[in-house]
Amino acid sequence: MDLNYESFIVHAFALGFKPDPDLSVSQWADKNRFLSSVASSEPGRWQTARTPYLAEIMDCLSPHSRCEKVVMMKGAQIGGTECGNNWMGYCICNAPGPMLIVNPTTEMAKRNSKMRIDPAIESCPALKERICSPRAKDSGNTILLKEFPGGILILTGANSPSGLRSMPIRYLFLDEVDGFPDEAGTEGDPVALAVQRTATFSNRKIFMVSTPTIKDASRIEQAFMEGDQRYYHVPCPECGHMQPLRWANLKFDPKNLTEACYECEKCKAHWHDWQKDQILTKGKWIATHPEHTNVASFHLSSLYSPHGWTSWTEIAREFLLAKDDPSRLQVWTNTKLAETWQDMAGEQVDPTELMTRRERWGLDLPAGVVLLTCGVDVQDNRLELEIVGWGRGEESWSIDYRVLYGDPSTPELWAQLDEILSRTYPHSKDVPDLHISATCIDSGGHYTDYVINYCYDRRLHGVWAIKGAGGAGKPIWPATASKSFKTQKPVYVIGVNDAKDILMRRLHLTDSSGPGIWHFPHDREIEWFEQVTNEIARKKLSQGRLIREWRPRKDGVRTEGLDCRVYAYAALRGLVRNYRLNLDLGADKLAEARMKPKKKPQPQTEELTQALPQGRKVRSRGIV
């Protein structure tokens, strides 16, 4: 309905004296909520019976529940975000007040508004009549702000300090908190900042939802442990024994996966995926620590995903694909089992052991290399760079490592880098020689303006100025470039913490080939291996919670080798994001090519390579 300002104030004043209803959130959702085809694979009227495990979670968010804080540590495809959207709709219609929804970044908040919040409002008559169309004049309905009688809904990102302070909030929805940065700018923990805004409301409600990440550094795990720790128990169709679903009881043949079944922990009967609807309906939540009465915390893995969403067979198949790559296995553990990952990346790697894995692959690029990237570290008297070959599953080969001595404020040193970046590299397969597809150069510490200007002039060749940013929750490659304050030219802020996590986990892999495996040339010296392994992940207490950060294992050790690899990996991620590059597709094409016949001994590779033709604007993107 259209409300003028006076009627809006009168209506809001009247609602302020109206007591909260006895209606629960799940009851309101069953009566009023419609799922849009934009945001749901099953559009139509909301039915809590489809996801019966959500009923108790939603009802704990209802005004009559004594729980002040509700925590949901979840897997993928179980309806967690829609649970929060139902709560949002209920509050707007039945217990209005100021509400804040916080996503990891402002960009994600905007996407959430467009993809989920706006469709939820548009498809629900009860909400549509309380929130004006954004097309109406002075509607009070923007991407990040929705006004309604008696309250206001604000959406923001955890990376925005301004969005986490100012006005008081009664309802706080923190979505995917393990994706939040460690700090909101320079103002501290974003979760603490947001919670502080609810302090003036005695009837506040806080809802925290997330898939977990690293053990002992996960916000959602810590919040879950502070609550009553509820697990959803379901009955065995054969013997009726109540039990939570556990990965250890999922049975399948790893060599010939046709179906994964669940084995009862008591009678050993096997359940099929189509029986999920039957067992979920009869399930119930059981608290492990019922004495923690003020915080209701729920753990729910994707094993509970209803029939027709994510099957047990799909979960098992994804496990088999991920089990040999620690990075992929972590994602599977976090998103499917809703469990934290026991971090191995921070353990010290023995550089001398890595040297025993050196290989000989001749003058041509190894057969598995699909494309090349380069990472450049800038020091006061030199440039250090690594050229990395990438293949299927981000398997990598260290093709070359160079130190170019000189003054970075003079053109002579940059001319040396130009000569290296313009080279082509012959391949051991019968394919055209490869160029370096993308290069990242660190602009964060030394000779910043020189780096930025150099990269800007070569941006069409895939040469990018980057700046590393530590802390969790920062993407390895950003959605958009920032601009240098002085030059107003693009600089990409990369998440070095996540990059090091991935790379160092893979450094522990010892197989001869496969996803994520590092390959080292036979002539690489011990100093490089030491530089690559001279940092470890340390945990420290910051503002009441543990955080992880990568630090040199002791003062004074050199880490340029690791930095260059991080920048080369960021360049790969930049290609993936900017050009939708697909390494596996390139590897498929490469597999069809024949090996070159053996050649007579030739001069060193650098004497064989050629510069790019003059006037070339865009580099080829490897085999892909």
Residue pairs with C-beta under 8 A, 6 or more apart in sequence:
1 129
1 130
2 132
2 136
3 11
3 132
3 149
8 149
11 149
11 150
12 96
12 149
12 150
12 151
15 96
15 149
15 150
16 150
20 63
20 64
20 94
20 95
20 203
21 63
21 94
21 95
22 64
23 62
23 90
23 94
24 58
24 59
24 62
24 64
25 58
25 59
25 61
25 62
25 86
25 87
25 90
26 48
26 54
26 55
26 58
26 59
26 86
28 86
28 89
28 90
28 93
28 94
29 46
29 48
29 58
29 86
29 89
29 90
30 45
30 46
30 47
30 48
32 89
32 93
32 124
32 125
32 126
32 127
33 45
33 46
33 86
33 89
33 120
33 124
34 43
34 44
34 45
34 46
34 123
34 124
35 42
35 43
35 44
35 45
35 46
35 82
35 123
36 43
36 119
36 120
36 122
36 123
37 43
38 115
38 119
39 115
39 116
39 119
39 120
40 82
41 309
42 50
43 123
46 82
46 86
48 54
48 55
48 58
49 281
50 306
51 78
51 79
51 280
51 306
52 280
52 281
52 283
53 78
53 232
53 280
53 283
53 285
53 300
53 304
54 79
54 83
56 230
56 285
56 298
57 70
57 72
57 83
57 296
57 298
58 83
58 86
58 87
59 65
60 67
60 70
60 296
61 67
61 70
61 87
61 90
61 205
61 207
62 90
63 95
63 203
63 205
65 296
66 293
66 294
67 205
67 293
67 294
67 295
67 296
68 204
68 205
68 206
68 294
68 295
69 205
69 206
69 207
69 208
69 223
69 227
69 294
69 295
69 296
70 205
70 206
70 207
70 208
70 295
70 296
70 297
70 298
71 208
71 209
71 220
71 223
71 224
71 226
71 227
71 295
71 296
71 297
71 298
72 80
72 83
72 207
72 208
72 209
72 210
72 297
72 298
72 300
73 210
73 211
73 212
73 220
73 221
73 223
73 224
73 297
73 298
73 299
73 300
73 338
74 80
74 209
74 210
74 211
74 298
74 299
74 300
74 301
74 338
75 211
75 300
75 301
75 302
75 303
75 304
75 305
75 335
75 336
75 337
75 338
76 211
76 302
76 305
76 310
76 335
76 336
77 302
77 305
77 309
77 310
78 300
78 301
78 302
78 304
78 305
78 309
80 209
80 300
81 116
81 175
81 209
83 209
84 101
84 173
84 175
84 207
84 209
85 116
85 117
85 120
87 171
87 173
87 205
87 207
88 99
88 101
88 117
88 120
88 153
88 171
88 173
89 120
89 124
89 126
89 127
91 97
91 99
91 151
91 171
92 99
92 127
92 130
92 131
92 148
92 151
92 153
93 126
93 127
93 130
96 148
96 149
96 150
96 151
97 150
97 151
97 170
97 171
97 201
98 151
98 152
98 154
98 167
98 168
98 169
98 170
98 171
99 151
99 152
99 153
99 154
99 169
99 170
99 171
99 172
99 173
100 153
100 154
100 155
100 156
100 169
100 171
100 172
100 173
100 194
100 197
101 109
101 112
101 117
101 153
101 154
101 155
101 156
101 173
101 175
102 109
102 155
102 156
102 157
102 158
102 163
102 164
102 172
102 173
102 174
102 175
102 180
102 190
102 194
103 109
103 112
103 155
103 156
103 157
103 158
103 175
103 176
104 157
104 158
104 159
104 176
104 179
104 180
104 181
104 473
105 157
105 158
105 159
106 144
106 156
106 157
106 159
106 160
106 163
107 157
107 479
108 157
108 176
109 144
109 155
109 156
109 157
110 143
110 144
110 155
112 155
112 175
113 143
113 144
113 155
114 143
117 146
117 153
117 155
118 134
120 127
121 127
121 128
121 131
121 146
122 128
130 148
130 149
131 141
131 146
131 147
131 148
132 139
132 140
132 141
132 147
133 139
133 141
134 141
134 142
139 147
140 146
140 147
141 147
143 155
144 154
144 155
144 156
144 163
145 152
145 153
145 154
145 155
146 152
146 153
147 153
151 170
154 163
154 169
156 163
156 164
157 163
158 164
158 177
158 179
158 180
158 181
158 184
158 190
158 191
158 194
158 473
159 181
159 184
159 185
159 190
159 473
160 184
160 185
161 184
161 185
161 186
161 187
161 193
164 184
164 187
164 190
164 193
164 194
164 197
165 187
165 193
165 196
165 197
166 197
167 197
168 197
168 198
168 199
168 200
168 201
169 194
169 197
169 198
169 201
169 204
170 198
170 201
170 203
170 204
170 205
171 204
171 205
171 207
172 194
172 195
172 197
172 198
172 204
172 205
172 206
172 207
173 207
173 209
174 180
174 191
174 194
174 206
174 207
174 208
174 209
174 210
175 209
175 210
176 209
176 210
176 211
177 191
177 208
177 209
177 210
177 219
177 220
177 223
178 210
178 211
178 212
178 213
178 218
178 219
178 220
179 210
179 473
180 190
180 191
180 219
180 472
180 473
181 190
181 471
181 472
181 473
181 474
182 189
182 471
182 472
182 473
182 542
182 547
183 189
183 190
183 471
184 190
184 193
187 193
188 543
189 542
189 543
189 544
189 545
191 208
191 219
192 543
192 544
195 206
198 204
198 206
208 219
208 220
208 223
209 220
210 219
210 220
211 220
211 334
211 335
211 338
212 218
212 220
212 221
212 334
212 338
212 339
212 340
212 341
213 334
213 340
213 341
213 472
214 340
214 341
214 343
214 501
214 548
215 221
215 340
215 341
215 342
215 343
216 340
216 539
216 546
217 343
217 472
217 539
217 545
217 546
217 547
217 548
218 340
219 545
221 340
222 545
223 295
223 297
224 297
224 298
224 299
225 297
226 292
226 295
226 297
227 289
227 292
227 295
227 296
227 297
228 287
228 288
228 289
228 290
228 291
228 292
228 293
228 295
228 296
228 297
229 287
229 288
229 289
229 292
229 297
229 299
230 285
230 286
230 287
230 288
230 296
230 297
230 298
230 299
231 244
231 285
231 286
231 288
231 299
232 244
232 245
232 283
232 284
232 285
232 298
232 300
232 304
233 242
233 243
233 244
233 283
233 284
233 285
233 286
234 242
234 243
234 244
234 245
234 279
234 280
234 282
234 283
235 241
235 242
235 279
235 282
235 283
236 243
236 264
236 266
236 267
236 269
236 271
236 279
237 269
237 271
237 275
237 278
237 279
238 264
238 267
238 269
239 264
239 266
239 267
239 269
241 264
241 265
241 266
241 267
242 284
242 286
243 264
243 265
243 266
245 262
245 301
245 303
245 304
246 265
246 303
247 301
247 303
247 337
249 262
249 263
249 264
249 265
250 260
250 261
250 262
250 263
250 303
250 312
250 315
250 316
251 260
251 261
251 262
251 263
251 270
252 259
252 260
252 261
252 313
252 316
254 320
257 313
257 316
257 317
257 320
258 313
259 272
259 273
259 313
260 273
260 311
260 312
260 313
260 315
260 316
261 270
261 271
261 272
261 273
261 312
262 270
262 271
262 303
262 312
263 269
263 270
263 271
264 270
264 271
271 279
273 307
273 311
273 312
273 313
274 307
275 307
276 304
276 305
276 306
276 307
277 306
277 307
280 304
280 306
285 298
299 338
300 338
301 336
301 337
301 338
301 339
302 310
302 315
302 335
302 336
302 337
302 338
303 312
303 315
303 336
303 337
305 311
310 336
315 336
318 332
318 336
319 329
319 332
319 336
321 328
322 328
322 329
322 331
322 332
323 329
324 509
324 511
324 514
324 515
325 393
325 506
325 509
325 514
325 515
325 516
326 344
326 345
326 505
326 506
326 508
326 509
326 516
327 501
327 502
327 505
327 506
327 516
328 515
328 516
330 341
330 505
333 339
333 340
333 341
334 340
334 341
343 501
343 537
343 548
344 505
344 508
345 500
345 501
345 502
345 504
345 505
345 508
345 537
346 504
346 536
346 537
346 538
346 548
347 508
347 536
348 533
348 536
348 553
349 504
349 507
349 508
349 533
350 533
351 526
351 529
351 530
351 532
351 533
352 526
352 529
354 507
354 520
354 529
354 532
354 533
355 520
355 524
355 526
355 529
357 510
357 518
357 519
357 520
358 520
358 521
358 522
358 523
358 524
359 519
359 520
359 521
359 522
360 521
360 522
361 397
361 428
361 519
361 521
362 428
363 426
363 602
363 604
363 605
363 608
364 425
364 426
364 427
364 428
364 596
365 372
365 389
365 397
365 399
365 425
365 426
365 427
365 428
365 434
366 389
366 391
366 397
366 428
366 519
367 428
367 429
367 590
367 595
368 389
368 391
368 392
368 395
368 397
368 513
368 587
368 590
369 389
369 390
369 391
369 397
369 399
369 427
369 434
370 389
370 390
370 391
370 392
370 583
370 586
370 587
370 590
370 622
370 623
370 624
371 389
371 390
371 434
371 437
371 572
371 575
371 581
371 583
371 586
371 621
371 622
371 623
371 624
372 387
372 388
372 389
372 390
372 399
372 425
372 434
372 435
372 436
372 437
372 622
373 387
373 388
373 390
373 436
373 437
373 438
373 439
373 440
373 568
373 569
373 571
373 572
373 575
374 385
374 386
374 387
374 388
374 420
374 421
374 436
374 438
374 439
374 440
374 567
374 568
374 571
375 385
375 386
375 388
375 439
375 440
375 563
375 564
375 565
375 566
375 567
375 568
375 569
375 570
375 571
376 383
376 384
376 385
376 417
376 439
376 440
376 441
376 442
376 564
376 567
377 383
377 384
377 385
377 442
377 560
377 563
377 564
377 567
378 408
378 441
378 442
378 443
378 445
378 446
378 447
378 451
379 408
379 446
379 560
380 408
380 446
381 405
381 406
381 407
382 403
382 404
382 405
382 406
383 403
383 404
383 406
383 408
383 413
383 416
383 417
384 401
384 402
384 403
384 404
384 560
384 561
384 563
384 564
385 401
385 402
385 404
385 417
385 420
385 564
386 398
386 400
386 401
386 561
386 564
386 565
386 568
387 398
387 399
387 400
387 401
387 420
387 436
387 568
388 396
388 397
388 398
388 399
388 565
388 568
388 569
388 572
389 396
389 397
389 399
390 396
390 572
390 583
390 622
391 397
391 583
391 587
391 590
392 515
392 583
392 584
392 587
393 514
393 515
393 516
393 583
393 584
394 506
394 515
394 516
394 572
394 583
395 513
395 514
395 515
395 516
395 517
395 519
396 516
396 517
396 518
396 519
397 519
397 521
398 518
398 519
398 520
398 521
398 524
398 565
399 425
399 521
401 524
401 528
401 561
401 564
402 420
404 413
404 416
404 417
404 420
405 413
406 412
406 413
406 416
407 413
408 414
408 446
408 447
408 450
408 451
409 447
409 450
414 450
414 454
417 454
419 611
421 436
421 439
421 458
421 461
421 463
422 611
422 612
423 435
423 436
423 606
423 609
423 610
423 611
424 433
424 434
424 435
424 609
424 610
424 612
425 433
425 434
425 435
425 605
425 609
426 433
426 605
426 608
427 433
427 434
427 596
428 595
428 596
429 590
429 593
429 594
429 595
429 596
430 593
430 594
430 595
430 596
431 590
431 593
431 623
432 620
433 609
434 620
434 622
434 623
435 612
435 619
435 620
436 462
436 619
437 462
437 571
437 575
437 619
437 620
437 621
437 622
438 462
438 463
438 464
438 571
438 572
438 574
438 575
438 619
439 461
439 462
439 463
439 464
439 571
440 464
440 465
440 466
440 492
440 494
440 567
440 568
440 570
440 571
440 574
441 451
441 454
441 455
441 463
441 464
441 465
441 466
441 567
442 451
442 466
442 467
442 468
442 563
442 567
443 451
443 452
443 455
443 465
443 466
443 467
443 484
443 491
444 466
444 467
444 468
448 484
448 486
449 484
449 486
449 487
451 465
452 465
452 484
452 487
452 489
452 491
453 487
453 489
454 463
454 465
455 463
455 464
455 465
455 489
456 465
456 487
456 489
456 490
459 490
460 617
460 618
461 616
461 618
461 619
462 571
462 574
462 575
462 618
462 619
464 490
464 492
464 571
464 574
465 484
465 489
465 490
465 491
465 492
466 491
466 492
466 493
466 494
466 567
466 570
467 482
467 491
467 492
467 493
467 494
468 493
468 494
468 496
468 563
468 566
469 493
469 494
469 495
469 496
470 496
470 497
470 549
470 550
471 495
471 497
471 547
471 549
472 497
472 498
472 547
472 548
473 495
474 493
474 494
474 495
474 497
474 498
475 494
475 495
475 498
476 494
476 495
476 498
476 499
476 502
476 569
476 570
476 573
477 492
477 494
477 570
477 573
477 574
477 576
477 577
478 492
478 493
478 494
479 577
481 490
481 491
481 492
482 490
482 491
482 492
482 493
483 489
483 490
483 491
484 490
484 491
492 570
492 574
494 566
494 567
494 570
494 573
496 550
496 566
497 548
497 549
497 550
499 566
499 569
499 570
499 573
500 535
500 537
500 550
500 562
500 566
501 537
502 516
502 569
503 562
503 565
503 566
503 569
504 535
504 537
505 516
506 516
506 517
506 518
507 518
507 532
507 533
509 516
509 517
509 518
511 517
520 529
527 558
528 561
529 561
530 557
530 558
530 561
531 557
531 558
531 559
531 560
531 561
531 562
532 561
532 562
532 565
533 562
534 552
534 553
534 557
534 558
534 559
534 562
535 550
535 551
535 552
535 553
535 559
535 562
536 550
536 551
536 553
537 548
537 549
537 550
537 551
538 548
538 549
538 550
538 551
539 546
539 547
539 548
540 546
540 547
540 549
552 559
572 581
575 581
575 621
579 621
581 621
581 622
581 624
582 624
583 624
585 624
586 622
586 623
586 624
587 623
589 623
589 624
590 623
602 608
612 619
